[in-house]
Amino acid sequence: DGLLSSHDKLKVLSAPPAEMLPVLLADSTKVSFIRS
């Protein structure tokens, strides 16, 4: 999970925030669903 989080952080830093926002929300929902 730590590796995935680091990769996601790099993805966010290298992408336009407005463009990444929907992806971040979708990823957060998926992660929360998987962990719960």
Backbone bond lengths (Angstrom), bond angles and torsions (degrees), N, CA, C in turn:
res aa  C-N    CA-C-N  psi(-1)  N-CA   C-N-CA  omega(-1)  CA-C   N-CA-C  phi
1 D - - - 1.461 - - 1.527 111.08 -
2 G 1.335 117.04 -38.58 1.460 120.32 179.65 1.521 111.26 -60.94
3 L 1.337 115.44 -40.64 1.464 119.24 -179.50 1.521 110.23 -65.18
4 L 1.337 116.03 -42.70 1.463 120.31 179.90 1.522 110.30 -63.05
5 S 1.329 116.54 -41.36 1.465 120.24 -179.69 1.527 110.09 -62.41
6 S 1.318 116.97 -42.74 1.466 120.13 -179.94 1.519 109.97 -63.33
7 H 1.321 116.41 -41.63 1.461 120.33 179.94 1.522 109.87 -63.57
8 D 1.330 116.73 -42.33 1.463 120.11 179.36 1.524 110.52 -63.23
9 K 1.329 117.21 -39.53 1.465 120.50 179.41 1.527 110.10 -62.35
10 L 1.334 116.87 -42.00 1.458 119.67 179.15 1.520 110.15 -64.83
11 K 1.335 115.77 -38.89 1.454 120.32 178.71 1.523 109.96 -60.55
12 V 1.317 116.52 -43.28 1.464 121.05 -179.21 1.524 110.71 -64.30
13 L 1.331 115.80 -43.21 1.461 119.39 -176.89 1.531 111.90 -66.41
14 S 1.329 116.58 -26.95 1.463 119.70 -175.41 1.527 112.06 -98.60
15 A 1.333 117.10 5.68 1.468 119.79 -178.18 1.520 110.46 -125.16
16 P 1.329 117.10 154.48 1.469 120.99 176.88 1.527 109.83 -62.85
17 P 1.330 118.87 128.33 1.464 122.18 -177.16 1.522 112.66 -54.31
18 A 1.318 117.59 -44.51 1.468 120.37 -177.55 1.527 110.83 -63.54
19 E 1.315 115.55 -34.31 1.469 119.50 -179.13 1.524 111.17 -76.86
20 M 1.344 115.54 -31.34 1.467 119.74 -175.91 1.526 112.33 -84.98
21 L 1.315 118.07 -20.14 1.458 120.91 -173.57 1.528 113.15 -53.04
22 P 1.328 119.76 -51.38 1.474 119.40 178.99 1.522 112.11 -59.48
23 V 1.326 116.22 -36.95 1.471 120.05 179.68 1.524 109.85 -66.94
24 L 1.326 116.28 -42.45 1.465 120.13 179.38 1.521 110.61 -61.61
25 L 1.316 116.39 -43.22 1.458 120.15 179.94 1.522 110.19 -63.46
26 A 1.321 116.61 -42.05 1.462 120.68 -179.89 1.530 109.88 -65.49
27 D 1.340 116.83 -43.81 1.462 120.64 179.56 1.522 110.28 -63.04
28 S 1.314 117.62 -42.19 1.459 121.08 -179.39 1.526 110.39 -62.49
29 T 1.321 115.92 -40.72 1.461 120.21 179.45 1.523 110.03 -65.19
30 K 1.328 116.94 -43.60 1.462 120.81 179.89 1.521 110.40 -62.12
31 V 1.332 116.00 -47.22 1.460 120.70 -178.00 1.523 110.49 -61.72
32 S 1.332 116.26 -44.00 1.460 120.03 -179.74 1.529 110.22 -63.41
33 F 1.323 116.47 -40.43 1.459 120.99 -179.30 1.525 110.31 -65.18
34 I 1.332 116.37 -42.85 1.465 120.97 -178.63 1.529 110.19 -66.56
35 R 1.324 117.22 -40.90 1.464 120.32 -175.49 1.527 112.40 -75.34
36 S 1.329 117.06 -25.90 1.460 119.72 -176.56 1.530 111.93 -87.60
